[in-house]
Amino acid sequence: MSQRTLLLLSQDNAHYERLLKAAHLPHLRILRADSEAEAKAKIGEAHILMAEPARARPLLAQASKLVWLQSTYAGVDILLGPGERRDYQLTNVRGIFGPLMSEYVFGHLLALTRQIVHYREQQRQKVWQSRPYESLRGKTLLILGTGSIGQHIAQTGHHFGMQVLGVSRSGRERPGFTQVYQVPALNKVLPQADVIVSVLPSTRETRHLFNAERFSYCKPSAIFFNVGRGSAVDSTALLTALRTGKLGFAVLDVFEQEPLPADSPLWGQPNLTITPHNSAYSFPEDVAQIFIRNYIRFIDGQPMDGKIDFDKGY
Amino acid sequence: MSQRTLLLLSQDNAHYERLLKAAHLPHLRILRADSEAEAKAKIGEAHILMAEPARARPLLAQASKLVWLQSTYAGVDILLGPGERRDYQLTNVRGIFGPLMSEYVFGHLLALTRQIVHYREQQRQKVWQSRPYESLRGKTLLILGTGSIGQHIAQTGHHFGMQVLGVSRSGRERPGFTQVYQVPALNKVLPQADVIVSVLPSTRETRHLFNAERFSYCKPSAIFFNVGRGSAVDSTALLTALRTGKLGFAVLDVFEQEPLPADSPLWGQPNLTITPHNSAYSFPEDVAQIFIRNYIRFIDGQPMDGKIDFDKGY
């Protein structure tokens, strides 16, 4: 087999280079592009890219030898727009974000139910006073998206004694879920949910799935998380729901526009928590492992993990 | 069988009365004492007390018919001091605190690792900026006390991919723990721990178990929780460890003196979180269920759940 050239296009290039060289992958030459100029100079040599989607996209037209792009992120939607190339294999990273997303969701959820910020303020004032709270046990958790991330969050909810419902395109049963519904049943399921978590990808079907009508079906005490993609939520409708008491609280890690513009009214909403799209992070050790496994399959002509269907969009 | 009189001595009397009357327990007359005066007037009639330990203690000398006291709390140490009565059956509530303690520990732990307070501050300033963080996965959790609470916390740690070590008097294997050590091995285990959780009861052996020497064995980055009893920690030594970087952070729900006095230097320590002894709460539904089960055993002459050994102290 002839040699293949891999070009690294990420903020963790040095780390990836070290991990991949240590793996002694056969027939693989590893190049790094740490700047835009370097990327432009080397892109024509690359058969394989290991890249952040936003760094790769403007270079694809020049990537004349490209056969495979391994995204270092889960979200690859910017590579799927109309007019984008589709004549290569695109794989994303899957299976490593579930534990991190669970940490994020349950960290923020328990910080709210256990009123951690309130007690911090009380401590500043040296006040010893307890406030009532409720356990997660017996509460209902609704998860939109029942893939590996949704399943991990479901299992964490189950561990904390929650009833876990899911919504997916197929409505297929999944481990960790008491019941999974199809998207058209969403309005019937929403009124039961104490906690709602969207891990949905960005597709035509998920765009503004959470609009004013959806929020009108939520419990006024419900806590809404978006850790999937910003496009699933109409943020104007969300803000209105939070302001008018149709929804209790929201925790958002993803937005329609990122970074969230400084003049967004979301920043100042008291019953809303904003984090800068970091609920899960692609730790280089995990991503490198995925690449190594996929490379072996690639040279053997086997199907790779995380292969994206350009039509479905995930 | 002759009738027995139960006297309720708690802040949730009305709630307990309703729940127990609805259970139609045979041969049981239920009285309430909502004030000190009422308690003094009725204590002589009571065969059974369902009580907060601190409310019951000053009345025990007058409780001439007492045969059984069901504590509504887990902690009964104030009923076990020298000179206290021992001629009755004392039971506490067990098994209901594990899930609540897990919520507290992991809520505070994830709030720290995911820097929730920091992002809240950033949101106020409309700043979109991510900071590195580490997953709980692969970290080592050390739990002091391997009873039902410790086991639940262990299982939660295991769910989040942590390695879970335990320390107990016996060192016996317990579900959820990778390995359990005896107390004399503590100094050898401490240097491995990223997170330390004490759920120890107050006994002679646990008094100031965490002193300056112990803290000198901790990782400088370690996070220390006390959700057991305040007496297990020498708070002066803890404060010194936090100030001199021998310990990274502490989260305390229990103290040697409660409420924590307003002049305690603990209040102002930045790498210390204080909560007012509410990591777990005796929800009346749960406690009533325990009483009902125990009452059936009591009238059948069977051993009751949560029976305290006056010599061991738990």
Interface residues (C-beta under 8 A of the other chain):
Chain A: P99 L100 S102 E103 Y104 F106 G107 H108 L109 L110 A111 T113 R114 I116 V117 Y119 R120 Q122 Q123 K126 W128 Q129 S130 R131 P132 Y133 S135 L136 R137 Q155 T156 H159 F160 G161 E258 P259 L260 A262 W267 T273 I274 T275 P276 H277 N278 Y281 F283
Chain B: P99 L100 S102 E103 Y104 F106 G107 H108 L110 A111 T113 R114 I116 V117 Y119 R120 Q122 Q123 K126 W128 Q129 S130 R131 P132 Y133 S135 L136 R137 Q155 T156 H159 F160 G161 E258 P259 L260 A262 W267 T273 I274 T275 P276 H277 N278 Y281 F283
